[in-house]
């Protein structure tokens, strides 16, 4: 017999895990049905579903015609668990390894450790060259790491947008990885950057992160 788990705070790190537990028990649930079952807003559920879809732990398994008068009768998507959920335990291993490593460091040393980790992922590029060239090279390197990155010119400085978070499965437990991304960009571009958006939803309802140079 399955028991529903009611979530009162969908910002907790295990919120997405509780959505997955419900989807395992009730494949084909809609976002609205998940919201009702878990006692939270549909907007909160859609935000977490976007992340689960992006990292492969959830997937769309079908559509159902909406009721007349609701969403103009448009089909609503039905969700189930994805292949990434049962493929391996790499997110769990990464979570445990990062926790063990960072917890053993004094607070004053964590920034340097994250900077060193960024340098291991992508070594800093040689100084020089125009900013557009450095941006293009940085985007090429980032997309090899599955960030689905691009940049946009802006009066306040270039905007670097990540449409995929390679660490979405553990970012809730390890928000410090956003700081690592900042060090990664600084090493690639040779300039300071700041993060202005973290897993916010774009016009298509998909999460993105943005850094400004």
Backbone bond lengths (Angstrom), bond angles and torsions (degrees), N, CA, C in turn:
res aa  C-N    CA-C-N  psi(-1)  N-CA   C-N-CA  omega(-1)  CA-C   N-CA-C  phi
1 X - - - 1.457 - - 1.526 109.03 -
2 X 1.335 117.25 135.05 1.453 122.10 -179.78 1.523 109.53 -93.67
3 X 1.309 115.48 143.87 1.455 121.51 176.46 1.522 108.21 -119.49
4 X 1.318 116.39 133.38 1.451 120.03 179.32 1.515 109.89 -74.90
5 X 1.332 115.24 143.56 1.455 121.78 177.39 1.513 107.73 -107.66
6 X 1.296 119.04 119.84 1.457 122.06 -179.06 1.514 110.02 -93.05
7 X 1.318 115.47 129.57 1.456 122.13 -177.49 1.514 108.45 -105.23
8 X 1.304 117.38 124.18 1.461 120.48 178.88 1.515 111.80 -97.08
9 X 1.319 117.63 -18.74 1.465 120.89 -179.98 1.509 108.77 -137.93
10 X 1.364 116.39 101.81 1.459 120.59 -175.84 1.518 113.03 -79.38
11 X 1.335 118.62 5.36 1.461 120.60 175.59 1.519 111.00 -90.51
12 X 1.336 118.46 -6.72 1.452 120.73 -179.67 1.528 109.69 -67.72
13 X 1.342 117.44 150.02 1.460 120.31 -176.06 1.524 114.02 -56.93
14 X 1.364 118.95 -28.82 1.459 120.16 -175.47 1.521 112.08 -92.29
15 X 1.325 119.32 10.41 1.469 121.01 -177.53 1.515 111.32 -59.33
16 X 1.328 117.54 -46.31 1.459 119.83 -178.58 1.525 111.17 -66.93
17 X 1.328 116.84 -32.67 1.459 119.28 177.46 1.524 110.09 -64.12
18 X 1.316 117.65 -37.55 1.462 120.47 -179.87 1.534 110.59 -69.56
19 X 1.333 117.17 -33.62 1.466 119.75 173.82 1.529 109.61 -63.20
20 X 1.325 116.44 -43.04 1.468 120.11 -179.79 1.525 111.99 -64.83
21 X 1.338 117.00 -37.26 1.462 120.29 177.06 1.526 109.54 -60.29
22 X 1.330 116.39 -42.94 1.469 119.27 179.63 1.525 111.28 -66.78
23 X 1.344 116.68 -39.75 1.466 119.20 -179.96 1.522 111.87 -67.11
24 X 1.322 116.69 -33.14 1.471 119.35 176.44 1.523 110.69 -64.54
25 X 1.337 116.45 -37.64 1.458 120.64 -179.63 1.519 112.35 -81.31
26 X 1.349 115.97 -28.73 1.467 120.22 -175.03 1.528 109.79 -134.69
27 X 1.325 118.35 69.36 1.470 119.83 178.17 1.525 110.19 -62.50
28 X 1.330 115.36 143.54 1.456 120.04 -178.71 1.510 113.52 92.89
29 X 1.338 117.79 12.07 1.459 121.14 178.12 1.524 110.25 -74.41
30 X 1.319 116.30 147.12 1.459 121.29 173.99 1.521 109.28 -91.22
31 X 1.329 116.75 168.81 1.464 120.37 177.73 1.524 110.43 -61.18
32 X 1.329 116.62 -40.09 1.465 120.04 179.68 1.526 111.05 -64.99
33 X 1.335 116.93 -40.19 1.465 120.26 179.16 1.527 111.05 -66.97
34 X 1.323 116.64 -38.80 1.465 120.03 175.75 1.523 110.88 -61.88
35 X 1.321 116.09 -43.56 1.464 120.05 -179.60 1.523 111.28 -60.52
36 X 1.344 116.07 -44.13 1.468 119.26 179.67 1.533 111.16 -65.82
37 X 1.327 116.51 -42.80 1.461 120.15 -177.38 1.516 112.13 -66.05
38 X 1.339 116.52 -34.55 1.460 120.86 -175.45 1.516 113.01 -97.76
39 X 1.343 116.54 -4.17 1.459 119.86 175.41 1.507 114.51 70.54
40 X 1.347 117.44 36.70 1.462 121.36 -179.93 1.528 108.74 -133.91
41 X 1.320 116.44 177.58 1.457 120.40 -179.23 1.529 110.99 -77.19
42 X 1.335 115.68 151.55 1.462 120.72 177.40 1.522 110.83 -63.21
43 X 1.343 117.53 -34.34 1.468 121.13 179.34 1.522 110.71 -62.47
44 X 1.329 116.98 -40.83 1.462 120.78 178.55 1.520 110.85 -64.96
45 X 1.319 116.26 -42.88 1.468 120.03 179.14 1.521 110.56 -62.88
46 X 1.342 117.17 -44.29 1.468 120.22 -178.79 1.524 110.78 -62.30
47 X 1.323 117.10 -37.12 1.473 120.18 178.31 1.531 110.46 -61.12
48 X 1.317 116.62 -46.72 1.465 119.79 -179.56 1.523 111.59 -70.43
49 X 1.329 117.45 -36.44 1.461 119.96 177.22 1.524 111.27 -62.05
50 X 1.335 116.94 -37.68 1.465 119.90 178.88 1.519 111.01 -59.33
51 X 1.322 116.62 -40.87 1.464 120.86 179.65 1.529 109.96 -70.37
52 X 1.319 116.79 -42.87 1.467 120.24 179.46 1.519 111.59 -63.92
53 X 1.334 117.06 -35.79 1.464 120.14 176.94 1.522 111.45 -68.29
54 X 1.345 115.81 -39.11 1.465 119.61 -176.33 1.517 112.46 -67.93
55 X 1.346 117.50 -31.51 1.469 118.11 -179.21 1.531 112.98 -100.74
56 X 1.350 116.96 7.25 1.456 120.28 171.76 1.509 116.37 85.86
57 X 1.350 118.22 2.89 1.462 119.25 179.79 1.523 112.30 -80.25
58 X 1.328 117.32 -19.11 1.462 122.11 174.35 1.521 108.11 -129.44
59 X 1.324 116.10 160.34 1.460 120.09 178.18 1.526 109.29 -151.23
60 X 1.321 115.50 158.20 1.458 121.39 174.39 1.520 107.56 -83.06
61 X 1.329 117.42 123.78 1.466 120.47 -175.94 1.526 112.12 -110.27
62 X 1.336 117.34 -0.53 1.455 119.61 178.27 1.513 111.76 168.75
63 X 1.311 115.06 -174.06 1.461 121.57 179.04 1.518 108.78 -136.27
64 X 1.338 114.31 154.82 1.452 121.25 175.87 1.521 107.67 -132.28
65 X 1.298 117.07 137.82 1.455 120.09 179.28 1.513 110.04 -65.07
66 X 1.343 116.34 128.77 1.452 120.48 178.79 1.513 111.59 -68.61
67 X 1.316 115.53 157.05 1.456 120.24 179.03 1.514 110.24 -72.49
68 X 1.299 116.57 149.91 1.465 121.25 178.37 1.514 109.92 -57.44
69 X 1.313 115.56 133.67 1.461 120.25 179.41 1.512 113.61 88.68
70 X 1.321 118.71 -12.50 1.455 122.58 177.68 1.528 108.58 -110.49
71 X 1.327 115.56 120.29 1.461 121.38 -178.73 1.533 110.36 54.88
72 X 1.398 115.59 31.14 1.469 121.21 179.11 1.531 112.65 56.48
73 X 1.334 115.52 29.31 1.449 119.38 177.32 1.513 114.82 73.62
74 X 1.331 118.10 11.00 1.459 120.08 -178.48 1.528 110.65 -69.68
75 X 1.343 118.20 152.46 1.467 120.22 177.23 1.529 110.94 -62.47
76 X 1.317 115.57 144.60 1.464 120.82 174.82 1.520 107.94 -108.47
77 X 1.317 116.37 147.48 1.453 120.51 -176.29 1.525 111.25 -82.70
78 X 1.331 114.78 146.46 1.455 122.68 177.58 1.522 108.40 -109.30
79 X 1.322 116.71 133.87 1.458 121.11 -172.34 1.532 111.51 -112.85
80 X 1.320 113.67 148.81 1.457 121.50 172.92 1.514 108.66 -144.00
81 X 1.319 116.89 178.41 1.461 120.15 178.99 1.527 109.64 -77.80
82 X 1.327 115.91 151.43 1.454 122.05 -178.48 1.512 113.04 -98.89
83 X 1.322 115.56 171.63 1.463 120.93 -178.25 1.520 112.11 -64.09
84 X 1.349 116.53 -31.38 1.465 119.14 -177.03 1.516 112.29 -64.63
85 X 1.333 116.81 -20.60 1.458 119.99 -177.75 1.520 111.74 -66.54
86 X 1.341 116.85 -34.82 1.458 120.22 -176.62 1.522 112.89 -111.38
87 X 1.327 117.29 2.52 1.457 119.77 -174.39 1.530 112.32 -69.34
88 X 1.319 117.78 -41.42 1.458 120.98 -177.61 1.522 108.65 -165.77
89 X 1.312 115.93 -178.27 1.463 120.96 178.21 1.522 110.88 -116.58
90 X 1.334 117.07 32.14 1.458 119.58 -179.63 1.529 112.70 -61.45
91 X 1.355 119.78 -40.96 1.463 117.84 176.11 1.530 112.85 -58.71
92 X 1.329 116.11 -41.09 1.454 119.33 178.72 1.518 112.32 -64.61
93 X 1.329 115.67 -41.49 1.460 120.32 177.95 1.528 110.65 -64.80
94 X 1.354 116.94 -44.86 1.464 120.28 179.67 1.522 111.13 -62.22
95 X 1.317 116.69 -40.63 1.457 121.34 178.07 1.522 110.41 -60.38
96 X 1.341 116.47 -48.85 1.462 120.60 -178.82 1.529 111.54 -64.26
97 X 1.341 116.31 -42.42 1.464 119.81 -178.34 1.522 111.51 -65.62
98 X 1.340 117.08 -44.80 1.460 119.99 179.06 1.520 111.37 -63.73
99 X 1.321 116.17 -42.24 1.469 119.51 179.51 1.521 111.17 -61.84
100 X 1.332 116.42 -46.44 1.466 119.80 -179.25 1.523 111.35 -63.53
101 X 1.339 116.84 -39.11 1.459 121.29 -177.62 1.528 111.40 -71.47
102 X 1.328 116.69 -50.71 1.463 119.61 -175.37 1.521 112.31 -73.46
103 X 1.322 117.64 -35.32 1.466 119.66 179.98 1.521 112.09 -64.73
104 X 1.329 116.15 -24.43 1.468 119.62 179.90 1.525 112.83 -81.52
105 X 1.341 117.20 -7.99 1.465 120.97 -177.39 1.520 111.11 -99.41
106 X 1.324 117.80 141.74 1.466 120.04 170.84 1.531 109.51 -62.92
107 X 1.314 116.60 152.25 1.466 120.72 -178.92 1.527 112.04 -53.00
108 X 1.328 116.76 -38.12 1.460 120.97 -176.38 1.530 112.58 -66.00
109 X 1.330 117.72 -19.86 1.460 120.70 -177.52 1.529 113.58 -99.21
110 X 1.315 117.70 -7.05 1.462 119.47 -173.65 1.521 112.60 -69.45
111 X 1.330 117.25 -38.39 1.466 119.48 179.73 1.526 110.42 -61.25
112 X 1.343 116.64 -45.44 1.463 120.12 179.22 1.527 110.91 -63.83
113 X 1.329 117.32 -35.69 1.464 120.63 179.42 1.528 110.73 -66.80
114 X 1.335 117.39 -41.91 1.460 120.80 178.34 1.524 111.44 -67.02
115 X 1.335 115.87 -35.16 1.466 119.64 177.12 1.525 110.29 -65.98
116 X 1.330 116.91 -40.44 1.461 120.69 178.00 1.532 110.87 -66.37
117 X 1.335 117.24 -36.00 1.453 121.08 177.61 1.527 110.72 -65.29
118 X 1.337 116.67 -41.29 1.466 121.08 177.19 1.519 110.76 -60.78
119 X 1.332 116.58 -41.38 1.466 120.97 -179.71 1.525 111.87 -66.25
120 X 1.341 116.77 -29.68 1.462 119.24 176.66 1.527 111.35 -71.86
121 X 1.329 116.22 -34.28 1.461 119.73 178.80 1.518 111.17 -67.71
122 X 1.335 116.02 -48.82 1.467 121.46 179.13 1.522 107.88 -143.67
123 X 1.326 118.49 111.92 1.463 120.44 177.14 1.526 110.70 -59.61
124 X 1.330 115.99 147.62 1.461 120.78 178.52 1.520 110.46 -59.91
125 X 1.332 116.03 143.91 1.462 120.45 179.47 1.517 109.72 -82.74
126 X 1.325 117.82 154.25 1.467 120.85 177.35 1.522 111.00 -58.22
127 X 1.320 116.56 142.88 1.460 121.20 178.86 1.528 109.78 -66.75
128 X 1.320 115.22 155.31 1.459 119.91 177.96 1.515 111.54 108.20
129 X 1.325 114.31 171.11 1.456 119.67 -177.34 1.514 110.97 88.67
130 X 1.308 115.97 157.25 1.455 120.55 -179.47 1.519 110.37 -70.10
131 X 1.330 115.57 157.86 1.460 119.12 179.56 1.528 111.90 -61.71
132 X 1.339 120.49 -44.81 1.472 118.42 177.19 1.528 113.16 -57.90
133 X 1.325 116.86 -36.54 1.468 119.36 178.82 1.532 110.09 -67.43
134 X 1.343 116.40 -43.56 1.466 119.23 179.18 1.529 110.62 -63.37
135 X 1.326 116.59 -38.29 1.464 120.33 178.74 1.525 110.94 -64.33
136 X 1.319 116.93 -43.63 1.461 120.62 179.39 1.527 110.95 -62.35
137 X 1.339 116.79 -42.44 1.462 120.44 179.00 1.527 110.97 -65.96
138 X 1.350 116.17 -39.12 1.459 120.09 178.81 1.522 111.03 -63.69
139 X 1.333 116.95 -43.70 1.460 120.87 179.79 1.531 110.33 -61.51
140 X 1.319 116.72 -40.28 1.464 120.30 178.48 1.526 110.96 -60.55
141 X 1.333 116.10 -44.71 1.463 120.39 179.41 1.526 111.36 -65.77
142 X 1.325 117.03 -42.93 1.464 121.12 -178.49 1.520 111.52 -63.80
143 X 1.317 116.61 -38.55 1.464 118.91 -178.06 1.523 112.70 -72.18
144 X 1.313 116.94 -20.69 1.468 119.65 171.31 1.526 110.55 -67.65
145 X 1.338 115.60 -23.33 1.462 121.53 178.32 1.530 111.80 -97.23
146 X 1.350 116.52 8.62 1.474 122.83 172.79 1.528 113.45 73.37
147 X 1.325 117.11 33.44 1.468 119.83 175.52 1.535 112.56 -82.48
148 X 1.331 117.73 -15.96 1.471 122.18 -173.07 1.536 109.08 48.58
149 X 1.325 114.54 58.92 1.460 121.85 -172.39 1.527 112.12 -97.26
150 X 1.318 115.51 152.62 1.465 122.26 168.74 1.522 107.70 -152.78
151 X 1.317 116.13 168.01 1.460 118.66 179.52 1.518 109.99 -128.33
152 X 1.321 114.96 153.56 1.461 122.27 -179.92 1.524 108.95 -130.70
153 X 1.315 115.96 138.50 1.466 120.25 175.55 1.525 108.99 -72.48
154 X 1.331 115.98 143.32 1.459 121.55 178.97 1.520 108.68 -152.08
155 X 1.339 115.04 150.82 1.468 119.35 -177.86 1.521 112.28 -58.77
156 X 1.329 117.38 -32.78 1.459 120.51 -179.23 1.512 114.09 -86.17
157 X 1.326 117.91 3.85 1.460 122.09 -177.74 1.518 109.87 123.47
158 X 1.323 117.63 161.99 1.471 120.17 -177.78 1.520 111.61 -63.71
159 X 1.322 114.83 142.96 1.458 121.51 176.31 1.522 108.92 -106.19
160 X 1.316 116.87 125.06 1.464 122.35 177.86 1.517 107.73 -106.04
161 X 1.319 115.90 122.23 1.459 121.70 -172.77 1.526 109.72 -117.10
162 X 1.327 115.29 127.54 1.463 122.13 175.65 1.528 107.57 -103.69
163 X 1.325 117.23 118.82 1.458 120.67 178.20 1.527 112.08 -93.92
164 X 1.306 116.43 0.00 1.460 120.94 176.07 1.520 108.46 -145.32
165 X 1.317 116.30 138.33 1.465 121.14 175.04 1.520 107.93 -105.53
166 X 1.337 118.37 111.52 1.462 119.83 -179.12 1.529 113.07 -62.77
167 X 1.341 116.47 -14.64 1.462 121.11 -176.27 1.531 111.07 -113.67
168 X 1.351 116.28 23.84 1.464 120.18 -175.47 1.524 112.29 -57.83
169 X 1.332 117.47 -30.30 1.458 120.42 -177.22 1.525 112.67 -66.71
170 X 1.343 117.98 -23.14 1.466 120.15 -177.08 1.521 112.78 -128.04
171 X 1.340 118.37 4.26 1.461 119.49 -175.20 1.528 111.55 -64.45
172 X 1.330 117.83 -28.23 1.459 119.74 177.36 1.510 112.21 -64.05
173 X 1.329 116.83 -36.89 1.460 121.35 178.01 1.516 112.00 -83.10
174 X 1.344 116.78 -22.49 1.465 120.27 -174.65 1.530 111.27 -133.42
175 X 1.340 117.24 68.90 1.472 119.51 177.74 1.525 112.86 -63.58
176 X 1.326 117.53 -14.35 1.466 120.42 177.81 1.528 111.54 -64.48
177 X 1.341 117.61 -16.11 1.462 119.54 177.29 1.527 111.41 -66.18
178 X 1.330 117.14 -24.39 1.471 119.53 173.21 1.526 110.24 -64.56
179 X 1.324 116.29 -36.31 1.470 119.81 176.46 1.517 110.40 -67.19
180 X 1.331 116.42 -37.20 1.454 119.66 175.48 1.524 110.68 -61.60
181 X 1.343 116.92 -40.86 1.465 120.18 177.00 1.529 110.87 -59.47
182 X 1.315 116.54 -39.04 1.472 120.17 178.46 1.529 110.34 -62.58
183 X 1.336 117.31 -45.31 1.464 120.37 176.79 1.526 111.02 -62.40
184 X 1.337 115.97 -36.97 1.458 121.06 179.18 1.528 110.46 -60.90
185 X 1.318 116.79 -46.59 1.462 121.28 179.32 1.519 111.74 -65.78
186 X 1.321 116.59 -41.03 1.463 119.78 -179.74 1.522 110.88 -62.96
187 X 1.336 117.08 -37.77 1.454 119.87 177.81 1.517 112.14 -68.67
188 X 1.334 116.55 -36.21 1.457 120.33 -179.35 1.522 112.65 -74.36
189 X 1.335 116.50 -35.60 1.465 120.60 -173.53 1.522 113.90 -99.10
190 X 1.333 116.81 -18.41 1.462 118.93 -176.60 1.516 112.34 68.08
191 X 1.335 117.92 31.27 1.459 122.33 179.92 1.521 108.79 -152.62
192 X 1.327 115.45 158.61 1.452 120.02 179.99 1.526 110.15 -75.60
193 X 1.322 117.33 144.87 1.459 122.30 175.27 1.526 107.96 -135.02
194 X 1.316 115.54 159.21 1.458 120.78 176.04 1.526 108.75 -131.97
195 X 1.322 116.60 147.42 1.461 120.82 -179.83 1.520 109.58 -88.61
196 X 1.331 116.35 129.37 1.463 121.04 -178.56 1.530 112.60 -115.63
197 X 1.324 118.42 -10.29 1.467 121.30 177.78 1.522 108.46 -148.27
198 X 1.331 116.21 135.65 1.470 121.20 179.59 1.516 109.08 -131.68
199 X 1.314 115.69 108.53 1.454 123.13 179.31 1.526 112.13 50.23
200 X 1.327 115.61 42.17 1.457 120.34 171.88 1.524 108.91 -83.21
201 X 1.332 117.05 165.35 1.456 120.54 -177.01 1.516 110.42 -98.74
202 X 1.334 115.74 133.48 1.460 120.03 177.25 1.534 110.03 -85.83
203 X 1.325 116.13 -172.05 1.464 120.36 -176.54 1.522 112.48 -62.88
204 X 1.335 117.24 -23.45 1.470 121.17 178.93 1.517 112.69 -89.91
205 X 1.345 116.28 1.48 1.453 120.47 -179.56 1.512 114.25 80.78
206 X 1.346 117.21 16.61 1.460 121.63 -179.43 1.524 110.17 -105.83
207 X 1.332 118.01 146.11 1.462 120.56 -176.18 1.523 112.68 -75.02
208 X 1.328 116.34 147.85 1.455 121.86 175.39 1.522 109.14 -148.13
209 X 1.328 115.07 159.20 1.462 122.38 173.14 1.524 107.21 -121.54
210 X 1.332 116.97 149.88 1.467 119.56 -179.10 1.527 110.03 -138.63
211 X 1.322 114.78 138.87 1.455 123.63 174.99 1.523 108.47 -122.55
212 X 1.328 116.25 145.28 1.463 121.92 -179.33 1.519 108.90 -120.25
213 X 1.341 115.67 132.33 1.452 120.64 179.41 1.509 112.49 -90.78
